[in-house]
Amino acid sequence: MGKVIKTGLSATAVALLLTLGACSGEQEEVTLTPAQQEAVAERLKPEGEVTLESDVVATAPAIDATGGEPRDPEEIYNKACVTCHAVGVAGAPKIGVAADWEPRIAQGMDVLYTHSLEGLRGMPPRGLCMDCTDDEIKSTVDYMVKSSQ
């Protein structure tokens, strides 16, 4: 039995040395054609861009897209809020479900406004309605609370 182990170790050592020897040889330089370089660049290009939340808020301040007239809170809800608040995505309180809203309403409207403007847990700042004014966000929160009591 001792010979089998020694023979097995010797074979493993030889295989390891051959593998390392093959990897450590001199490398031949590869030259790509312009078409090959372009194909490689295409395969390696990024799929998209990463934007940090702090950059979005800093570079995209809320603007009044209506020329001075505030938009209807229900319109804003249907544009920016419905995706999460209609079904409770990531724990969002569902509109029309008083039990979801009661603990939040108990914190006070100022807290609700702050959370909707600055974001909280899974909710992004402004609910990603970057063209909404602060007053439009607040009136949309009021609409959602009123619809849920």
Secondary structure, 3 states (H helix, E strand, C coil): CHHHHHHHHHHHHHHHHHHHHHHCCCCCCCCCCHHHHHHHHHHHCCCCCCCCHHHHHHHCCCCCCCCCCCCCHHHHHHHHHHHHHCCCHHHCCCCCCHHHHHHHHHCCHHHHHHHHHHCECCECHHHHCCCCCHHHHHHHHHHHHHCCC
